[in-house]
Amino acid sequence: MNKQKGKITIMSTITFCILVMAAIMAVKYIASSIDKKQIKKEIFEEMGVFRGSELTEAKIRQIVGQALAKRSLQPLEVYSEFKSHGKINFSYKYEVTINYIFFKHREIVEVEDTMDNYGG
């Protein structure tokens, strides 16, 4: 054992590589989580600009499509419902592929939200 003191062994090199890969994977996971939240905020803010009589189901599909197209994503499903008491219920789904070092993780993200509709 004294001969190995201060030297890099194969086991310590393998352990170091595993730690580096785990750190990279953690950073990519956190970044994808932040990106999903950012997409939701962008879509909600854009819909807030068009609230009222201008906001239709076609406009909601267009807003969601454009926000996802900025990140090279495609919407799988977009649904909206206009309530009589001035609320809009909307939901959409899209697929995200996270590219880790040795594999890819595919995830379907589903977002449901409600907002007030003024003048609609």
Contacts in CASP RR format, 6 or more apart in sequence:
PFRMAT RR
TARGET T0000
AUTHOR 0000-0000-0000
METHOD contacts of the structure
MODEL  1
MNKQKGKITIMSTITFCILVMAAIMAVKYIASSIDKKQIKKEIFEEMGVF
RGSELTEAKIRQIVGQALAKRSLQPLEVYSEFKSHGKINFSYKYEVTINY
IFFKHREIVEVEDTMDNYGG
21 101 0 8 1.000
21 102 0 8 1.000
24 100 0 8 1.000
24 101 0 8 1.000
25 100 0 8 1.000
25 101 0 8 1.000
28 98 0 8 1.000
28 99 0 8 1.000
28 100 0 8 1.000
29 98 0 8 1.000
32 96 0 8 1.000
32 98 0 8 1.000
35 71 0 8 1.000
35 96 0 8 1.000
36 96 0 8 1.000
36 109 0 8 1.000
39 67 0 8 1.000
39 68 0 8 1.000
39 71 0 8 1.000
39 73 0 8 1.000
39 94 0 8 1.000
40 111 0 8 1.000
40 113 0 8 1.000
42 67 0 8 1.000
43 63 0 8 1.000
43 64 0 8 1.000
43 67 0 8 1.000
43 92 0 8 1.000
43 111 0 8 1.000
44 113 0 8 1.000
44 115 0 8 1.000
46 63 0 8 1.000
46 66 0 8 1.000
46 67 0 8 1.000
47 55 0 8 1.000
47 60 0 8 1.000
47 63 0 8 1.000
47 88 0 8 1.000
47 90 0 8 1.000
47 115 0 8 1.000
48 115 0 8 1.000
50 59 0 8 1.000
50 63 0 8 1.000
51 88 0 8 1.000
51 115 0 8 1.000
51 116 0 8 1.000
51 117 0 8 1.000
51 118 0 8 1.000
51 119 0 8 1.000
51 120 0 8 1.000
52 117 0 8 1.000
52 118 0 8 1.000
52 119 0 8 1.000
52 120 0 8 1.000
53 119 0 8 1.000
53 120 0 8 1.000
55 88 0 8 1.000
55 117 0 8 1.000
55 120 0 8 1.000
57 80 0 8 1.000
57 82 0 8 1.000
60 78 0 8 1.000
60 80 0 8 1.000
60 88 0 8 1.000
60 90 0 8 1.000
61 75 0 8 1.000
61 78 0 8 1.000
61 80 0 8 1.000
64 75 0 8 1.000
64 78 0 8 1.000
64 92 0 8 1.000
65 74 0 8 1.000
65 75 0 8 1.000
65 78 0 8 1.000
68 74 0 8 1.000
68 75 0 8 1.000
68 94 0 8 1.000
73 94 0 8 1.000
73 95 0 8 1.000
73 96 0 8 1.000
74 94 0 8 1.000
74 95 0 8 1.000
75 92 0 8 1.000
75 93 0 8 1.000
75 94 0 8 1.000
76 92 0 8 1.000
76 93 0 8 1.000
76 94 0 8 1.000
76 95 0 8 1.000
76 108 0 8 1.000
77 91 0 8 1.000
77 92 0 8 1.000
77 93 0 8 1.000
78 90 0 8 1.000
78 91 0 8 1.000
78 92 0 8 1.000
79 90 0 8 1.000
79 91 0 8 1.000
79 92 0 8 1.000
80 88 0 8 1.000
80 89 0 8 1.000
80 90 0 8 1.000
80 91 0 8 1.000
81 88 0 8 1.000
81 89 0 8 1.000
81 90 0 8 1.000
82 88 0 8 1.000
82 117 0 8 1.000
82 120 0 8 1.000
83 89 0 8 1.000
86 116 0 8 1.000
86 117 0 8 1.000
86 118 0 8 1.000
86 119 0 8 1.000
86 120 0 8 1.000
87 114 0 8 1.000
87 115 0 8 1.000
87 116 0 8 1.000
87 117 0 8 1.000
88 114 0 8 1.000
88 115 0 8 1.000
88 116 0 8 1.000
88 117 0 8 1.000
89 112 0 8 1.000
89 113 0 8 1.000
89 114 0 8 1.000
90 112 0 8 1.000
90 113 0 8 1.000
90 114 0 8 1.000
90 115 0 8 1.000
91 110 0 8 1.000
91 111 0 8 1.000
91 112 0 8 1.000
91 113 0 8 1.000
92 110 0 8 1.000
92 111 0 8 1.000
93 108 0 8 1.000
93 109 0 8 1.000
93 110 0 8 1.000
93 111 0 8 1.000
94 108 0 8 1.000
94 109 0 8 1.000
95 106 0 8 1.000
95 107 0 8 1.000
95 108 0 8 1.000
95 109 0 8 1.000
96 106 0 8 1.000
96 107 0 8 1.000
96 108 0 8 1.000
96 109 0 8 1.000
97 104 0 8 1.000
97 105 0 8 1.000
97 106 0 8 1.000
97 107 0 8 1.000
98 104 0 8 1.000
98 105 0 8 1.000
98 106 0 8 1.000
98 107 0 8 1.000
END
